[in-house]
Amino acid sequence: MREFKIIDSAASVDQFRLRLKPEDFENFGDAFTPEYVYSAIRELPRFRDMHRGHQQDAQEFLGFLLEELHEECAHAMKSGSSVNSLTSGTSSPVGSISNTSEIPNADDGWMEVGHKQKPAITRSSGAILTESPVTKIFGGKLRSELKVAGSKISVTLEPYQPLQLDIGAPHVNNIVDALKNLTKPESMHGDFYSSRGQKATATKQVFIETLPPVLILHLKRFHYDSVTKRAEKIWKKVGYPLELEIPKEVFPIQTRNKMAAHGGLPRYRLTGVIYHHGKTANLAITLWTSGDRTAANGFVWMTR
């Protein structure tokens, strides 16, 4: 990252805007080839299809790279390496919940008593077997709540890395819109029954349970066109700020209350954006960071 040319810098976002001129955004500098990175990864199985001169998907490449780093860290930790001392000092992810009561249950999950003492059966899905510095820096958890009339709420916690956002809806014009759209309630189709055996309606809603120090946002810049019968790129502009405040709507109510009492909503600073200029369907990625506050579009945001 230090090899990229820095256009300019300032102490705050407002000062930065005053310093930059519109033409400055085109001063990208010369491209460079990270030969040492290529040499280090080209022998790894995940990168066997990567060849010099071939165009690669940036989001897929980043995913492979983080997986390799995670596995290397996990292997070192299992071998009794001193890496354990690094993980023990890692701060908790932003947005983690500590004010709910959790009681072990005989079923697969546990009983959670949340907002207004409403009970919920909570389970984990796709849990990471071994935590590492990589998963703690880049990974968070989503909370999926299934509500069936007359029954306890069913909650599933699932890890994410990166956080994928749908931008296809007409009302989604920026990153904040996309984050709010993530938590839009969805009516479920199928046969659902209450605890009394009566047929009932069901809705599903997704929230962000925890945020990582470095938040990577992956925009789904494609959709299936029923006319052309193929995936087409979504061309609309999607705005993003230099500093991102995560909207309260993306968190469960009990987490919002906790944040209100402890300094407000998480904020991230943008550190990188990746965008594909081609005309074919492709994926954009975004990175953001927290703890301090950091951010990204194929973005990287970081906390501060």
PyMOL commands that set and color helices and strands:
alter all, ss='L'
color gray80, all
select helices_A, chain A and resi 13-19+22-26+35-41+45-47+58-78+83-87+115-117+133-138+175-182+248-250+253-261
alter helices_A, ss='H'
color red, helices_A
select strands_A, chain A and resi 101-104+110-113+119-124+140-148+153-160+163-166+186-187+192-193+199-200+202-210+214-220+222-225+230-233+243-245+267-273+284-289+293-303
alter strands_A, ss='S'
color yellow, strands_A
deselect
rebuild
show_as cartoon
